[in-house]
Amino acid sequence: MKSIITEAEMSIMRIIWDAGEPLTSREIQSRIPNMEWKYTTLVTLLGKLVDKDVIDSVKIKRKHEHLYTPIISEWDYMKIIAKDTLKSTYGGSLRNALCALFDRQLTDEQYERLISIIEE
């Protein structure tokens, strides 16, 4: 994966992940609720996802259409983003991330307790 995907790209990825099978751009378009994008916008976003190595595109014979399949699973993407956020935002400190999540400082005892719960 080359870079983080945008919110618009994520909405497309959720459709592709949820499908469980390859989809054409028209099938993806039909599954977008309240579709406000032009078809060309969708195709551009799909191209960006291909460039980011998140989806694969295979041309359908004798048609000007492609089938799109995920290269990375939703779970694997979430792990990459979580690790990247922990590193870039919290200096790699899980403690700092947990303090931000709970909106308060954690004592050593509270932190150790949370870690033991997470490890279980």
N, C-alpha and C positions, 0 to 999 in steps of 0.2 A: 504494500500500500504506500502510495507516494505522499499523500497529504490528507488532512482532515476533510471530511465532506461537509458541505454547507447544509443549512436547514432544508432548502428546497431539494437538494440531492437526497437528504435523509428521507423525505416523504416518498421519493421514488424507491429508495432502497427498501423501505418497509413493505411496499407493495410487492417488490421482487422477492424479498425474504418470505413473506406470508404466502406467496403463490405456491411455493414448493415445486415449481416446474418452470421451464423457460417460457418467457413471455415476449410477444412482439411489442413494438412501441405503441401500436393501436390498442392492444390489450391493456397495456399499462395505462394509457390515456383514459380508457373506459373505466378504470378502477380508481381514478383520482376523484375524490369527492369535490363537488363545486369547482370543476375544472375552469380555471381562469387563464391558464397559459395558452398561448398559441402552440400548435403542433410543433412548429420549428423550435420553440423554446424547449419543449420536452426532448426533442432529438438532440439539441445542443447539450442539455444536462446529461443525457445518456452518454454522449460522447465524452464528456468530462469524467464521468464515472469509469468509463473504459480506460481513459488516460491515467486515472488514479489507481488502476489495477484493483478495482473493487468489483467490477462486473466484467463478464466476457461477452463478446458480440460475435455471432455467427450469421453470415448471410444466408438467406433462404434461396435456394435455386430458383432462377428465372423470375424473381420478384425483387422489388426495391425495398425489401424489408429484412430486418435482422431479428434473431432470437437473442434475448438477454438472460444471462444466468449469473448468479452471484459467485464470485471467486472467494470471498471471505464471508463467514457466517456472521449473523448479528451478534452472537455471543463473543466471538473473537474480536469483532470491531469494538464492542463495549469494553473489553479488556484493554485493548490498545489505547483507547481514549482515556480510560480511568488511569492507566499508568502514566500516560503523557501529561494529564492534568495534575496528578500527584507530583510529578517531577517539575513541571514548568510553573505551577501555581504555588505549590507548598514546599518547594525545595526538596522534594523527595520524602518529606516528613509525614508519615501517616498520622502522627499525633496532631500536627497542625491542621490537617484535613478534618480529623474528627472534631477538634475544637471549633472549627468553622461550621461544621455540620450541626453541632449541638449548640452553637452560638454561646459558648462559654469555655473558660479554661478548665482543663481536667487535672485533678491531682494525680500523682503517680499511681495511687491505689485505683482510682477510677479508670485510668488509662490501661493499667495491667488487667483489670477486670474485663474491660471491653475487648482487649486483645484475646483473652482466654475464651470469651464467648464467641468471637469471630473464628478462632481456631477450631472450636468444637463443631 
